[in-house]
């Protein structure tokens, strides 16, 4: 059922994507603010309570609905999974910015590309060199693809395999959203309470994203330049303070053969097709830190290569999930 749910959700999302401003995003932001106001009294453990209320509780609620509908019929449970995946997983939640920047650069309109990147990330891109403009666009698109597609996909599939229905998709999406939401509020407001929430949500999301990030990197290795990807991942893993994001960027850099940074922080785009109502934490690009010495400087052609890499990886994991589903049915 996982294969059907993901396939149907991706198809619907391609045909009718969520608008950038939508009730789901507003509800997520409101849910975070409500929990922060009602469960955070400034004590050290309050931040953990807020995270437990805002992330695992909705995931358990999604699981409870899945189980209840499953008692009435498998088709109802499938429909619920598709609905949840439609709201939590999809390319169209972020790809319009990347596509518009790519088209602007291909026609030589760097000024428009800079304004689009500034709108996407919420930072001043006016004085970015062309190479850095391309690098920032690629890094942000890669991390967005992981967080909006691969991360949700892996968490959903892994937990659905043990009977948790769409709980994994909800868990990943809310954990990722909480990570950026509280980081943005802490940076903007500078309050100790917000800082505690930022630290707790960051630690929890890093734990949840540990396996999905490495599966995403493995997928890039299989469908890209395997040797360079593995070498880049090994170099990155050996660095002190390497993060899930830096591992993904190192893998993509090796797969495509381009210089990318090895560090990233949360993006502007909050949640499902979000409007940028929270401040951006930004991405620090360390040029070539996760790339081989022979990697190329980012060019417009690498934007197309990046799109191909992501889609090939999606096809790879969908084929693998389909084969596992067929094997289960046959058995």
N, C-alpha and C positions, 0 to 999 in steps of 0.2 A: 504493500500500500504506500510505502514511503516514496517509491519511484513515481507512481501515479500522482501523488500529491505534489511533489516537486515539479514534475513535468507540466501539470495543469496550471499550477500557480505561476510558473515562469511564462507560459503561453498567455495567460490572462494579463499578466503584468506587461508583456510586450504589446498587447493589443490595446489595453486601457490602463496606463500607469496612474498611480496616485498623483494628484496635483501637488505642487511644492507646499502649498499651505493647505492642510487638511485636518479634520477633527482628531485623527489618530495622534498626530504629532502634538497638537495642542493638549490632548488628554494626557500624553506621556509627560510633557513638561509640567502640567498642572498637578499630576500625581506626585512627581518629585518634589515640587514646592510644598504641597500639602503635607507630605510625610516629613519633610525637613522642619516645617513649622510646628508640627504636633508631636514629634518624637525626638527632637534634638534640643536638649536643654543645656548643652555645652559640656556635658561630662564625656570622658574619653570613650566609654562604651556606647554612648548614644548614636555615634556615627554608624556603628555596626548594626544597631537596631534599625536605623533608617534604611540601611542597605537591605537588610533581611525583609523588611516590610515592602520595599519598592521593587525588589527583583525576584526573589524566590516565591513570594506569595502569589503574584499574578501567574507565574509559571505553574504552580500547583493548581491554581484555579483553571487554567487551560487544560491541564491534565484531567481534572475532575469532570469537566464538560466532555472531554474526549471519551472517558470511560462511560459516562452516563449515556452519551449518544451511541456508543458501541453496543450497549445493551439493547438498544432499539433497532440497530441495524448497522452493518459495516459501511453502507453508503453514506449514512449520516455522519459517522466518524470521519470518513474520508472528506466529506464536504467541509467539516470543521477544520481539519488539517489544512485543506487548500485555502480556506479563508484566512487562517492565521499566517500561513506562509506568504500569501499575497500581501499582507500588511507588514511583514518583517523581512522579506527576501526579494531582491530584484535589482537589475541593472538600471532601470529607468529612474530609480530614485536619485541617481547622481550623474548618469552618463550624459545628460543634456549639456552640462557644463563642459565636460571633456570634449564632446563632439563639436560644440561651438568653438572652443579654443583651437581644436585641430583644424577646422575649416578656416578660421581667421588666419592662422599661421600659414596654411597652404596658399592662401591668396595674398600673403605678405602684409596683412593688417595687424601688425604687432600691437598697436595701441589698443585695438578692440580686444585682442587676446589678453592683454594686461588687465584691462577693466573687468573682463570675465573672470580671470583668476582672482582678482581682488574681491569681486562679489562672492565667488565660491569660498574663498578662504578667509575673507574679512581682514586682509592685510594690505599694506601699500605696496603694489607691484610696479609702481611707476618707473623706478630706477633699476629694476632687475635687468642684468645682461640677458641676451637672448638665450645663451646656454642655460643660465639659471632659471629662466622662465620655462624652458622646456623640461628641465630637471624637476622643478617644483610641480609642474603639471603631471608628469609621469608618476612621481612619488605619491602625490595626493590621490591620483586615479587608482594606483595599485592598492593603496591602503583602503580606499573606499570600496573597491571591488572585493577585497577580502572581508571587510566588515559588513557589507551589505549582501554579499552573495555567499562566498565560501565559508565564512565563519558561521553564519546562520545555517547553511546547508549541513555542515559537519555536525554541529550540535544537535540539529533536528534528527539526522539519520542515526547518530550514535545512541541518543536517548530513546528514539522511536524503536530501535532494535530490541530494547529491553522493556517495551510496553509503555513508554512515557508519552506517546503521542506527540503533540506539538510543543510540549513543555521545553524542550531544548531550544527551539527557535525563539520562544518568548524569553527564556533565560538569557540567551546570548544578546538579543537585541536590547533588552532592558539593562543588562550589565554594561554594554557598550555605551548606551545612551547615558546612564548614570555617571560613567567615567568622564564623559565630556561635559555633561551638564554641571557637575560639581566642580570640575577643574575650571570651567569658564566662570562660574560664580565666585570661586575663591580668588581667581586672578582679578576679577572686576571689583569685588567688594572688600577683599583683604581682611576678612573676619576669621578669627581662630576657629569658630564653629564650622565655617565653610571649608577651611583648610583640613580639618579632621575628616570631613565627608569626602573631600577630594582624595586624601591618602587611602582611606579604606576602599573607596570605589575603584581606585587605580589598582590596588593590590588584588582585589577580588576579580577584576576583569582580566588582569594578567594571568591569574590562575586558570580562569575559564578559557582563555584564548590560547593557552599553552599548546594543547594538542591541535586545535584547528589551524593555528599559524604554521605549525610544522607540516601538516598535511597539505596546506596550500603551497608551501615551499617545495614539497615532494612532487606535487602536480606540475609545478613549473619546471622542475628538473626533467620529468618524463617527457613533456611535450616540447621542451626547449633544448638548449645546448646542455646535455646532461653533465659532461665533465666540468665545464666552467661553472655550472650552477652548484654542483656539489663542492667544488673548490671554494666558491664564494661563501657557501653556507659554513664550511669548516673554518675559514678565516674569521667569519663573523662570530661563530660560536666560541672561538678562542679568545675574543676580546673581552676585557673586563667590563661588565655593565651592559652586555649585549641584550637587546630586548626582542620581543616577538616581532615588532614592526621592523626592526633593523634586519632580522633574519629573512623576512619576506622580501624586503628591498634588495638584500644581497642575492637571494635566489633569483629574483626577476632580472637583476643586473647581469648575472651570469647567463641566464636563459636567452636574453635578447642581445647580449654583448654590448652593453652601454654602461657608462659611468652613472651610478646613482649614489645617494647618500646612505649612511648606515644608521641614522637616527631619525625618529619621527615622534611627533606629539599629536594629540587628538585634533581632528579636523573641525571645520566650522559646521558642516552639514549635520544637523542633529536628527537622529532617528530616521523614520520613514519619510522620505521625500520632504525633508525638513526645510523650514524657513530659518534663516540665520538669526534667531532671536537671542542666542547666547554668544558671548564673545569668543573669538577664535583663540585657541592655544597655539596654533601655528605648527609648522614643520621646520626643523633645523636640518638643512641639507649639508652634509659633509661630503664634498665632492670626491667621488671615487673611492670612498672608504670601504665600501663593500664590494668593489669591483676588481676585476683582474687588471693588471698593468696594461694589457693590450686592449682594454675596452674602449669603445668609441665615445667621443663627446656627444651628448644628446642632440639629435637632429629631428626634423619633422618626420622623416621616414621611420624613426623609432616609435613615434606615436602609433603608426599603423601596425608596427611589429608588436607593440604592447597589446593592442586590441586583439590581434590574432592569438597571442599567447594566452590571454584570459579566456577567449572562447574555446580554444583547443583544450584548456584545462577543464572547462565546464563540460565539454563533450566527453572527455576522459572519465570524469567522476560519474557522469550520468550513465555512461556505458557500463562502468563497473557496478554501479548500483542496480542497473537493469539486469545484468548477468546474475548478480546475487539474488535478485528477486525471482528470476526464472528458475534458478537452482533451488530456491526454497519452495516454489510452487511444484516443481518436478519431484522434489523429495517428499 
